[in-house]
Amino acid sequence: PWLYMQTTKADAEFVPAPDWYYNFEYLQDLARGYDGYEDLLTTGYFECELKKGESIIFSASLDEMGSGKEIEELFEQSIARRTHKVDFISCLEHSARQFVVRRPENRTEMISGYPWLGVDGRSTFIALPGITLEQGYKEDCIEILDTMIRDMRNGDFAGSASAYNEADAPLWFFWTLQNLEKHIGAADIWKRYGDVMKSILEAYRSGIGGRVQLHENGLVWAAAENVALTWMNTTIDGKAQLPRAGYAVEIQALWYNAVCYTLALAEQHKDKAFVEAWKEVPAKTKASFNEKFWLEEEGYLADYVNYDEVNKFIRSNMAVAVGLNYKMLDESQIVQILMVVRQHLLTPRGLRSLSPRNPLYKGTIEGDQRQRDIASKNGTVWIWPLALYVRTCFDVMKEKFLSEAKEIIAGFEE
């Protein structure tokens, strides 16, 4: 594409002086095992006389900007939109806004991470309440949800939120709605999204792509050869490092939360057919979950269960089971889990993905992409489960936890 370079000063003269600078070196890219060298072109420069105190605005764009007055107006509008970064929270809010991206055809999306990641359903639904609703941008939240819903087929998100690739992603959709309800009310949630909620649950019950299926015991089975269907989806040389095939703890928690929430709204809005068809599911799910996942001697939840094993690794996934609105555990179980999380996983920067006492634990994430991938789910600290842990602590300890919560936030300021 053409690059249009303009200034607001009419007599500024562009002096062509094209020149190549070879082999710029990018240390972070090289450290990750990527190509880390690039040639960069400089095209020339502008030359003009400035009076004392005079300002000039330079514009570089893929579109021609028009007159100097139009450039000035756009510049002022841009300045007016900027946030004042004066403390940690304002910097955090400013950063969060940069992940909302508007596309052609009325599509509003959320980028999962700069510079390498695109749109991902799981990341979108987990982060959406914080990035939009906490700052009062409920319209952005709704637009992003509507964009994701537009790609639904037969009850399953056909786009990046699809359970075909991420067995838990569509279930985080309900978590986002629970947060949105505080801003628009239950009636509006059911009117806008009731049919979508029911169709997603039905997709799990019918089975998705031979990979994801609700079983008779009320638990969701997710398994595929050489594919990890949970967020612990590290793949090296085409092979999933943590397949966690079978019943994964966080997927069952999300499933139970989704069904209970949909039933609550359906009862409230007199959807008798749905209530009749689904009212038996939560009790069945809860009973099966406690039977298969609760480790009585250890005092915490198994990470995943299948026909061959009960995996007892201490991972942050159990934080999901205690941090959602609808829980399958009693208060005694929740307190025991919090104690295990504090002892093994809690750090000032988030929750470890694996206990340091596990022989597979990796205490640092560094090196090339392969080394980083191995470490990323075997010890690396992740921030998003911390929010669920904090919420659970408030549920149990009420206002007594406030001072500790403030300490956690203060720990990020540096």
Disulfide bonds with the S-S distance in Angstrom:
none
